[in-house]
Amino acid sequence: TATGTKDATTFLRGDNTFSAPSVGLTKLASTTVSSAVANVEFDSTYISDYSVYFLTISKFSAATDGYDLDVAFYNGSTKITLNHCHNWKNMGDGSQGIGLGGSSDNHHRVIQDGEASDDKTAGLVWIVLNNDKQTEGGGVYGFGSTLNQNGSYYGYDSESIFTADYLLNKIQILDGGGSNIDSGTFTLYGVTK
């Protein structure tokens, strides 16, 4: 006879016990911006227990044409540097290219050159730390889409690697060009193993 509680949230293991799955997403925090703010931050209240984080961004818009949706990473007040590269694709004419961030960047670019006040930018960002929840050797991977300031829709994929070893304790979403965020919904998840 199986032991444990059988319900919609458990499965029967090979040892004949019912157990909850140990892999999944745990929603840590969500915030919606509806009036201008300089950035959105998730601090050590939410960042401490996981080696992998998943960030969703929807209906993002910033105050100035040509905005760049960026994500920065901190240990206290120290901005953690990384090497970065992103690729773009025009979804209308198929043209594509590479936007190199280079070494010692202080942000991960999700999209670039968005159209101000259109809330037609979305992104997904994976943050993968090493086994000690430190940054060195870990990486950031993103996918984004936006209505570009030239009127065309663009898709982006991006990757970064952390180049120094810090304990991550703050994630900040911002316009890399410095204008305010006008709108967006930002949700952070921890990934359980």
C-alpha positions, -999 to +999 in steps of 0.1 A: +000+000+000+013+035-009+021+059+019+017+097+019-011+119+007-026+113-027-039+145-043-036+167-073-002+181-062+016+147-056+028+118-076+035+082-068+073+075-065+090+043-073+093+035-036+055+035-033+052+069-016+033+099-027+055+131-030+053+166-043+075+173-074+108+189-064+113+207-097+094+238-107+090+276-105+084+294-072+069+328-077+090+352-055+076+386-064+058+406-090+053+443-095+034+463-121+045+498-131+018+522-143+035+556-137+071+567-142+099+551-121+137+551-126+139+513-123+124+481-108+144+462-082+142+428-066+165+428-036+179+403-011+144+398+003+138+377-029+173+368-040+191+344-017+178+308-018+182+298-054+210+291-080+186+298-109+161+326-114+136+333-141+124+368-148+094+377-170+088+412-183+056+422-202+041+454-216+074+473-209+078+508-221+101+537-213+097+574-216+122+580-245+123+566-280+152+543-285+151+528-250+171+497-241+156+471-218+185+462-196+190+441-164+218+449-139+231+427-111+244+438-077+262+427-046+252+454-022+259+486-040+286+470-062+274+465-098+286+431-110+304+431-144+298+407-172+307+400-208+277+404-231+265+398-267+230+400-283+216+392-316+187+409-333+162+400-361+138+422-380+106+401-379+093+418-411+122+417-436+143+390-420+174+411-417+196+403-386+227+413-369+249+411-338+251+438-311+283+432-291+284+445-256+320+434-250+338+429-217+332+448-185+296+456-192+275+464-162+242+452-176+225+425-197+206+439-227+173+422-234+161+445-263+173+478-278+158+508-296+122+504-283+094+528-292+085+551-263+051+547-246+039+518-267+040+490-241+049+465-268+081+451-253+083+417-236+112+396-224+123+365-206+156+363-187+173+333-171+199+339-144+221+309-137+246+311-107+273+285-099+266+259-072+276+282-044+251+308-055+280+330-066+282+347-100+316+338-115+310+311-141+273+317-141+254+333-169+224+353-180+203+343-211+175+364-225+148+366-252+129+397-260+106+413-286+097+450-293+082+474-316+113+493-327+114+530-330+116+526-368+081+509-368+092+473-373+090+444-349+123+430-337+133+399-318+164+396-296+184+368-280+212+376-256+238+359-234+261+372-208+287+356-185+296+370-150+333+378-149+338+382-111+328+362-081+301+378-060+270+368-041+241+381-061+216+400-039+199+425-062+184+425-097+176+458-113+155+464-145+161+497-162+163+516-195+200+515-204+197+550-219+186+564-186+149+574-191+122+564-167+102+532-170+066+541-179+049+507-177+054+470-174+048+439-153+079+422-138+078+388-122+107+370-106+107+332-100+131+309-082+138+276-100+138+245-078+157+214-086 
